[in-house]
Amino acid sequence: MAGEVREEESLRVKIGEAKNLPPHTVSNAGRNTLCTIKLDREEIFRTQIVEKDLNPFYGEEFSGEIPHKFRYLSFYIYEASQKTNKVLGKVSLRRQELYKYHGKDHWFPLVPADADSEVLGKVHLEIKFDEFLCTDSEPTQGLSIRVVECSDLTVVNGACNPYAVVTLNYKARHKQEIKRTNVRKKTICPHFDETFFFLLENKGQNHDRNNYNIEHAFKAYVSVSLWHDDSLVSREVLGGMFPGSFLGEVKIPLHNLTTGTSHKAWYCLGSREGWKQSHQDLGALRLKISYTSEHVFKSEYYNDLRELLLQSVHTEPVSSSAAAILGDVVECRQDAAQPIMKIFLHHKKLVPFVKALARAEIKRTSDPNTVFRGNTLITKVIDELMKLVGLPCLHEAIKATVDEICTEHLSCEIDPARIKDGENISDNMKNLKRYVEQVFQNIVHSGLTCPTIICEVFFALKEAAQEYFPDNPQVRYQVVSGFIFLRFFAPAILGPRLFDLRTDTQDVCVNRTLTLVSKALQGLGNLVSSKSLSFGLKEEYMVPLFKSFNDSEHINGIRMYLDIISSAARAHTKSVVIEAPIVLKEGFLIKRAQGRKKFGVKNFKRRYFCLTNQHFYYSKIRDDPPLCVIPIEDILAVEKLQEESFKMKYMFQVVQPQRALYIQATNCVEEKEWLDILTKVCHTNRNRLKVFHPAAFINGHWLCCKVPDQTSPGCTPVTGGLSVADIQVNIDSDREMERIHSLYLNYMEKLEAMQVDLLSSDACASQEVYMGDEPVHQPYIEDTQSCFKTLNQVLTCVISLEQEHMQYCKLKQRNTVIGSIDTPIGDESYSQFPGNTRL
């Protein structure tokens, strides 16, 4: 089983705030600071700069998978400057002690960041105590120490030229013997393979071989220290007396060494002897750390639990399902929502699951204005879905504007209480309106690139809301805008780094502009469903801005966008209610007759074309019956047509299963507009072509490839490649199931308490169950019997799977070799066996 098990580690950190940072010694003023996260020496995250504050609030979060093993998780507080950032203090935690702080806020004292404390890497040594031949051919007792190699040493100022110093220390005699290796240049994994011999002292003057002072040797210890050789500094600054930068050391007592045997092992390097942590008060940092290390088994081990989880789609009521129970017992629903969403998405059951949750939640809601506004399991699942598959669409819609805001650095402050001297509210309002209008236009034109799975989910939400609130025509907009504007676009503008829109940190002015644009976008999302301008409005200074957007153009634009991303056509499904088609583009174009009759004339005629989200058709004039209707799903490709085909410019083709429709636009701008929107509207079609003919079929052959068969496949790849709506997400189903199992296991006490409570006669009447001194809200229970049945099945699966984990960990512990490169001496992580670190 050992070779079939993967170890996966993940980390989530909330960086809260720092307090009592040391002020400037001269001015006693605040500092501009930021906080970074490091795994050993690798920086994986940094916060934005907080200006002029000795008690800075960062309020940022990092989460992600850990791709490699590490020894220390460290947090550094830097004073930011234009030249170099200065370290004010750090918090450094060993990997094996992270479980102590899991999932709860802790204040950690900041300590100085000095070289002696920042030690990484390991060294491979071979030690042997035996007889050796001396120059007089007399055998003598001695100690041989072979420095084989090192791994993952610390880089000092961008370089690492390591050498090793081997010291034999006699405790009783207070004497040392020191030897050193040669320097290895430019490597953090040096291979030395150098052996040093230490001859032991003898007693008396006759040099009797039986009088060697062996007891002194067994009371001695070997010290091996690693150094970075900076020859230039040593030679030119300190006259060759400077040994270099300390990289770490290891001490090995010799009292357990057996004569005649070789001791070969890897050791973790540690801090310098005599180094003590400074007690200087540098302030403190508040962190919430969640670290997990899990063993992922082969897929068949999760089959029972996975099948039970997926059965949630068909469980009646859905509140009695395995997924709903997990969403109710966890403290943070996001922890459960992410793996649940991925499992259902991977197995193509996400839409029916969302539909079941939506109906259950709406059923318990009396006010349509509050539908899907809480942090419930369904809202968290959809939030995670949009982050997983919707980022390309998000970037296409708002990244250009966010980049412009960060680059132009214009003031957009319209709050009279915040405006600075010399600024004008009218000018700032113009700047803000321009940014908001730009975001609005980009968003409403991005509806056709919304990923299909998100459209399917929004369609399910809309149908469920319309079913329970048939007399409220605005509810279909309300449920969709609440997600796409309030939970996706607005937060992304407010925190662009969290959505991969920016990698740099922004100053106060830019952050304020992003905040105002985000507020404006939330207001635009509310306009389509609110009865008054002040709906959800808290700030009076925002009223003039909203008035400028409260017109038919903007309201209808948002409604059309919401209709497109939640339409049955985009969701590739059939609606119970017949939906009116949404006109996307219309106008007069020139088309070539398709020649349906054998002897018909294939000439060019001016026709009225109309593209909706359901069909593409043309007629003689606008209000005439259509002469030809092409369902959107029948469009196989939309491509330019080579000018040589008909000696005409601005021509493009709409490829259908039987033939291609050849169309000519008036100019290149019109041609580009039609090509763009036709491509977007059909890019999710499942039967899209991969190749096409760029020229027409004339005189019995294709002009592009000269093939005489009109039904032959294309000769040129279609343009555009993979659209953002077609991007496939790789999901590790077994990894997500292990997360599900870990969550159930971590909340086993709650599950068991819930099981006991369900057995009692007042299970439905009880609203709280007490665990210890803290009351915990009981999960919502509609049907006691079905909930109890599911709960028993969950506990059975979890316990059975945990027994497999324990068996594997015992096996791994038996097979662990202390002193190997994977488990060096001094690395305490192996002491965590048996059991996963599922915290």
HELIX and SHEET records of a PDB file:
HELIX    1   1 ALA A    2  GLU A    4  5                                   3    
HELIX    2   2 ARG A   95  TYR A  101  5                                   7    
HELIX    3   3 ARG A  209  ASN A  211  5                                   3    
HELIX    4   4 ILE A  214  PHE A  218  1                                   5    
HELIX    5   5 SER A  231  GLU A  236  1                                   6    
HELIX    6   6 SER A  299  TYR A  302  5                                   4    
HELIX    7   7 ASN A  303  LEU A  310  1                                   8    
HELIX    8   8 GLN A  311  VAL A  313  5                                   3    
HELIX    9   9 VAL A  318  SER A  320  5                                   3    
HELIX   10  10 ALA A  322  VAL A  329  1                                   8    
HELIX   11  11 ARG A  333  HIS A  346  1                                  14    
HELIX   12  12 LEU A  350  LYS A  363  1                                  14    
HELIX   13  13 PRO A  368  THR A  370  5                                   3    
HELIX   14  14 LEU A  377  VAL A  389  1                                  13    
HELIX   15  15 LEU A  391  GLU A  408  1                                  18    
HELIX   16  16 ILE A  425  VAL A  444  1                                  20    
HELIX   17  17 GLY A  447  THR A  449  5                                   3    
HELIX   18  18 THR A  452  TYR A  468  1                                  17    
HELIX   19  19 VAL A  475  ILE A  484  1                                  10    
HELIX   20  20 PHE A  485  PHE A  489  3                                   5    
HELIX   21  21 ALA A  490  LEU A  494  1                                   5    
HELIX   22  22 PRO A  496  PHE A  499  5                                   4    
HELIX   23  23 VAL A  508  LEU A  527  1                                  20    
HELIX   24  24 GLU A  540  MET A  542  5                                   3    
HELIX   25  25 VAL A  543  PHE A  549  1                                   7    
HELIX   26  26 SER A  552  ILE A  565  1                                  14    
HELIX   27  27 ILE A  632  ASP A  634  5                                   3    
HELIX   28  28 GLU A  643  SER A  645  5                                   3    
HELIX   29  29 CYS A  668  CYS A  682  1                                  15    
HELIX   30  30 VAL A  724  ASP A  726  5                                   3    
HELIX   31  31 SER A  733  ASN A  746  1                                  14    
HELIX   32  32 MET A  748  LEU A  759  1                                  12    
HELIX   33  33 THR A  784  ASN A  815  1                                  32    
HELIX   34  34 GLU A  828  GLN A  832  5                                   5    
SHEET    1   A 4 PHE A  57  ILE A  66  0                                        
SHEET    2   A 4 ARG A   6  LYS A  19 -1                                        
SHEET    3   A 4 ALA A 284  VAL A 296 -1                                        
SHEET    4   A 4 ASP A 105  PRO A 109 -1                                        
SHEET    1   B 4 GLU A  42  ARG A  46  0                                        
SHEET    2   B 4 THR A  33  LEU A  39 -1                                        
SHEET    3   B 4 TYR A  72  GLU A  79 -1                                        
SHEET    4   B 4 LYS A  86  ARG A  94 -1                                        
SHEET    1   C 4 HIS A 191  LEU A 199  0                                        
SHEET    2   C 4 PRO A 139  SER A 151 -1                                        
SHEET    3   C 4 LYS A 122  LEU A 133 -1                                        
SHEET    4   C 4 SER A 262  CYS A 268 -1                                        
SHEET    1   D 4 LYS A 175  ARG A 180  0                                        
SHEET    2   D 4 PRO A 162  TYR A 170 -1                                        
SHEET    3   D 4 TYR A 221  HIS A 228 -1                                        
SHEET    4   D 4 SER A 245  PRO A 253 -1                                        
SHEET    1   E 7 CYS A 628  PRO A 631  0                                        
SHEET    2   E 7 HIS A 615  SER A 619 -1                                        
SHEET    3   E 7 PHE A 604  THR A 612 -1                                        
SHEET    4   E 7 VAL A 583  ARG A 592 -1                                        
SHEET    5   E 7 ALA A 660  GLN A 664 -1                                        
SHEET    6   E 7 MET A 651  VAL A 655 -1                                        
SHEET    7   E 7 ALA A 637  LYS A 640 -1                                        
SHEET    1   F 2 VAL A 691  PHE A 692  0                                        
SHEET    2   F 2 THR A 716  PRO A 717 -1                                        
SHEET    1   G 2 PHE A 697  ILE A 698  0                                        
SHEET    2   G 2 HIS A 701  TRP A 702 -1                                        
SHEET    1   H 2 GLU A 768  MET A 771  0                                        
SHEET    2   H 2 GLU A 774  HIS A 777 -1                                        
END                                                                             
